[in-house]
């Protein structure tokens, strides 16, 4: 959390890291308020807003995988990593979005249903919803699962 410092004028000032330019110079955004609490709140709101709006789905996916690398089972982490590679390779337009709506997720499911089996599409949808977080529950129609048909041998074939 950013910490405010008192200026000579008696107001409170907070600096928040904004970005790094092409020359490598760091840029900061400054917030000034009458009280320390107000200045820190302005800085916190700014940093949260920038984080929410400027991160692409690919960035969120990478951050999620980094944060869960030691927590998830090796099998789950490996499957999530494979899913992220497939999403980045086959659906780059979806991964480049900064704001994802229900229609975007449904379009992704529709596109995936053309080339993937229903179980895989369901797994990818679950992975995408985990990346987007608990606050976003999209009602997405998934493809119908394929029923396995078993052939029962006749009595003559059995013997």
C-alpha positions as a Markdown table, in Angstrom:
| # | Residue | x | y | z |
|---|---|---|---|---|
| 1 | Unk | 0.0 | 0.0 | 0.0 |
| 2 | Unk | 1.4 | 3.4 | -0.9 |
| 3 | Unk | 2.4 | 5.6 | 2.0 |
| 4 | Unk | 1.7 | 9.3 | 2.2 |
| 5 | Unk | 4.3 | 11.9 | 3.2 |
| 6 | Unk | 3.5 | 15.3 | 4.6 |
| 7 | Unk | 4.6 | 18.3 | 2.4 |
| 8 | Unk | 5.9 | 21.7 | 3.6 |
| 9 | Unk | 2.5 | 23.2 | 2.8 |
| 10 | Unk | 0.8 | 20.9 | 5.3 |
| 11 | Unk | -0.9 | 18.6 | 2.7 |
| 12 | Unk | -0.3 | 14.9 | 2.2 |
| 13 | Unk | 1.3 | 13.6 | -1.0 |
| 14 | Unk | 1.5 | 10.0 | -2.4 |
| 15 | Unk | 3.5 | 8.8 | -5.4 |
| 16 | Unk | 2.4 | 5.7 | -7.3 |
| 17 | Unk | 4.5 | 4.0 | -10.0 |
| 18 | Unk | 2.8 | 4.5 | -13.4 |
| 19 | Unk | 5.0 | 3.0 | -16.1 |
| 20 | Unk | 8.4 | 2.8 | -17.6 |
| 21 | Unk | 9.1 | 4.6 | -20.9 |
| 22 | Unk | 11.1 | 3.3 | -23.9 |
| 23 | Unk | 14.3 | 4.8 | -22.4 |
| 24 | Unk | 13.8 | 2.9 | -19.2 |
| 25 | Unk | 12.9 | 5.9 | -17.1 |
| 26 | Unk | 10.3 | 5.3 | -14.4 |
| 27 | Unk | 7.2 | 7.6 | -14.3 |
| 28 | Unk | 5.0 | 8.2 | -11.2 |
| 29 | Unk | 1.5 | 9.6 | -10.7 |
| 30 | Unk | 1.2 | 12.0 | -7.7 |
| 31 | Unk | -1.8 | 12.5 | -5.5 |
| 32 | Unk | -2.3 | 15.3 | -3.0 |
| 33 | Unk | -5.0 | 15.6 | -0.4 |
| 34 | Unk | -5.7 | 17.4 | 2.9 |
| 35 | Unk | -5.5 | 14.2 | 5.0 |
| 36 | Unk | -3.2 | 11.3 | 4.9 |
| 37 | Unk | -6.1 | 8.8 | 4.6 |
| 38 | Unk | -7.6 | 10.6 | 1.6 |
| 39 | Unk | -4.3 | 10.8 | -0.2 |
| 40 | Unk | -3.6 | 7.1 | 0.3 |
| 41 | Unk | -7.2 | 6.2 | -0.8 |
| 42 | Unk | -6.8 | 8.2 | -4.0 |
| 43 | Unk | -3.5 | 6.4 | -4.8 |
| 44 | Unk | -5.0 | 3.0 | -4.0 |
| 45 | Unk | -8.0 | 3.6 | -6.2 |
| 46 | Unk | -5.8 | 4.7 | -9.1 |
| 47 | Unk | -3.5 | 1.7 | -8.8 |
| 48 | Unk | -6.5 | -0.7 | -8.6 |
| 49 | Unk | -8.2 | 1.0 | -11.6 |
| 50 | Unk | -5.1 | 0.8 | -13.7 |
| 51 | Unk | -4.6 | -2.9 | -12.8 |
| 52 | Unk | -8.1 | -3.8 | -13.7 |
| 53 | Unk | -8.3 | -2.0 | -17.0 |
| 54 | Unk | -4.9 | -2.3 | -18.5 |
| 55 | Unk | -4.2 | -6.0 | -18.0 |
| 56 | Unk | -5.1 | -8.2 | -20.8 |
| 57 | Unk | -6.4 | -11.7 | -20.4 |
| 58 | Unk | -3.0 | -13.1 | -21.3 |
| 59 | Unk | -1.4 | -11.1 | -18.5 |
| 60 | Unk | -4.0 | -12.3 | -16.0 |
| 61 | Unk | -3.4 | -15.8 | -17.1 |
| 62 | Unk | 0.3 | -15.5 | -16.6 |
| 63 | Unk | -0.1 | -13.9 | -13.2 |
| 64 | Unk | -2.5 | -16.7 | -12.2 |
| 65 | Unk | -0.1 | -19.4 | -13.2 |
| 66 | Unk | 2.8 | -17.7 | -11.4 |
| 67 | Unk | 0.7 | -17.3 | -8.2 |
| 68 | Unk | -0.4 | -21.0 | -8.3 |
| 69 | Unk | 2.7 | -22.7 | -9.4 |
| 70 | Unk | 3.6 | -24.1 | -6.0 |
| 71 | Unk | 0.1 | -24.6 | -4.8 |
| 72 | Unk | -1.6 | -26.6 | -7.5 |
| 73 | Unk | -0.8 | -30.3 | -8.1 |
| 74 | Unk | 1.8 | -30.9 | -10.8 |
| 75 | Unk | -0.9 | -32.5 | -13.1 |
| 76 | Unk | -3.3 | -29.6 | -12.7 |
| 77 | Unk | -0.5 | -27.0 | -13.2 |
| 78 | Unk | 0.7 | -28.8 | -16.3 |
| 79 | Unk | -2.8 | -29.0 | -17.8 |
| 80 | Unk | -3.4 | -25.2 | -17.0 |
| 81 | Unk | 0.0 | -24.4 | -18.7 |
| 82 | Unk | -1.0 | -26.4 | -21.8 |
| 83 | Unk | -4.4 | -24.7 | -21.9 |
| 84 | Unk | -2.7 | -21.3 | -21.7 |
| 85 | Unk | -0.4 | -22.1 | -24.6 |
| 86 | Unk | -3.4 | -23.3 | -26.7 |
| 87 | Unk | -5.4 | -20.2 | -25.9 |
| 88 | Unk | -2.5 | -17.9 | -26.8 |
| 89 | Unk | -1.7 | -19.7 | -30.0 |
| 90 | Unk | -5.2 | -20.4 | -31.4 |
| 91 | Unk | -7.2 | -17.5 | -29.9 |
| 92 | Unk | -4.9 | -14.5 | -29.7 |
| 93 | Unk | -7.7 | -12.0 | -30.2 |
| 94 | Unk | -9.4 | -13.3 | -27.0 |
| 95 | Unk | -6.2 | -13.2 | -25.0 |
| 96 | Unk | -5.5 | -9.6 | -26.1 |
| 97 | Unk | -8.8 | -8.3 | -24.6 |
| 98 | Unk | -8.7 | -6.1 | -21.5 |
| 99 | Unk | -12.4 | -6.2 | -20.8 |
| 100 | Unk | -14.1 | -9.5 | -21.3 |
| 101 | Unk | -17.9 | -9.8 | -21.4 |
| 102 | Unk | -20.2 | -12.8 | -21.5 |
| 103 | Unk | -20.5 | -12.6 | -25.2 |
| 104 | Unk | -16.7 | -12.9 | -25.6 |
| 105 | Unk | -16.6 | -16.1 | -23.5 |
| 106 | Unk | -19.6 | -17.5 | -25.4 |
| 107 | Unk | -17.8 | -16.8 | -28.7 |
| 108 | Unk | -14.7 | -18.5 | -27.5 |
| 109 | Unk | -16.7 | -21.6 | -26.5 |
| 110 | Unk | -18.4 | -21.6 | -29.9 |
| 111 | Unk | -15.1 | -21.4 | -31.7 |
| 112 | Unk | -13.5 | -24.1 | -29.6 |
| 113 | Unk | -16.5 | -26.4 | -30.1 |
| 114 | Unk | -15.7 | -26.5 | -33.8 |
| 115 | Unk | -12.3 | -28.2 | -33.2 |
| 116 | Unk | -12.3 | -29.6 | -29.7 |
| 117 | Unk | -14.4 | -32.3 | -27.9 |
| 118 | Unk | -17.1 | -31.1 | -25.5 |
| 119 | Unk | -15.1 | -32.3 | -22.4 |
| 120 | Unk | -12.1 | -30.2 | -23.5 |
| 121 | Unk | -14.4 | -27.1 | -24.1 |
| 122 | Unk | -15.8 | -27.6 | -20.7 |
| 123 | Unk | -12.3 | -27.7 | -19.2 |
| 124 | Unk | -11.2 | -24.6 | -21.1 |
| 125 | Unk | -14.3 | -22.7 | -19.9 |
| 126 | Unk | -13.6 | -23.6 | -16.3 |
| 127 | Unk | -10.0 | -22.4 | -16.8 |
| 128 | Unk | -11.1 | -19.1 | -18.2 |
| 129 | Unk | -13.6 | -18.6 | -15.4 |
| 130 | Unk | -10.9 | -19.2 | -12.8 |
| 131 | Unk | -8.7 | -16.7 | -14.5 |
| 132 | Unk | -11.4 | -14.0 | -14.6 |
| 133 | Unk | -12.1 | -14.6 | -10.9 |
| 134 | Unk | -15.1 | -15.3 | -8.6 |
| 135 | Unk | -16.7 | -12.0 | -9.2 |
| 136 | Unk | -17.5 | -12.9 | -12.9 |
| 137 | Unk | -20.0 | -15.6 | -13.3 |
| 138 | Unk | -21.0 | -15.9 | -16.9 |
| 139 | Unk | -23.8 | -18.2 | -18.0 |
| 140 | Unk | -22.3 | -19.8 | -21.0 |
| 141 | Unk | -23.9 | -22.6 | -23.0 |
| 142 | Unk | -21.5 | -25.5 | -23.4 |
| 143 | Unk | -21.7 | -28.1 | -26.2 |
| 144 | Unk | -23.6 | -31.3 | -25.3 |
| 145 | Unk | -21.4 | -34.2 | -24.1 |
| 146 | Unk | -21.0 | -37.2 | -26.4 |
| 147 | Unk | -22.6 | -40.3 | -25.0 |
| 148 | Unk | -20.5 | -43.4 | -25.3 |
| 149 | Unk | -22.2 | -46.3 | -27.1 |
| 150 | Unk | -21.1 | -49.7 | -26.1 |
| 151 | Unk | -21.5 | -52.7 | -28.3 |
| 152 | Unk | -22.6 | -55.8 | -26.4 |
| 153 | Unk | -21.5 | -59.0 | -28.1 |
| 154 | Unk | -24.1 | -61.6 | -28.9 |
| 155 | Unk | -24.1 | -65.0 | -27.2 |
| 156 | Unk | -22.5 | -66.6 | -30.3 |
| 157 | Unk | -19.8 | -64.0 | -30.4 |
| 158 | Unk | -19.2 | -64.3 | -26.7 |
| 159 | Unk | -18.5 | -68.1 | -27.0 |
